[in-house]
């Protein structure tokens, strides 16, 4: 698993490209539903963005 410690500094600044909601780390249950080991999600849980090799993929078409 990639080191994502750097992400903690930037997470408060990050927003969903579609809804502009703040992002948070997805829970283990949310990640299991998505079939990924790590992801970011919007505050309301409507959009999810996988973390691939330690980098969040924040492209609108990459949301689930």
Steps between C-alpha positions, in 0.01 A plus 500: 500500500632844409583764755225761506616696805545808280129489427413602856647847437297551184171327585347808670551691173372232263152515345294275275534616137124449444325609821777713656436332836794442735659157475572250776657155518255228407424250775608137474140407420479759220830378353381138512183594310712675237750215480799724576744511789487880548280783377380849570131580512281808525355595835158362401652184348352558155834507312804279550854534365747214514854553623731332248868455595460765770341757267129590519341483155279810509372495144123545469465187285700304759237550768268215590 
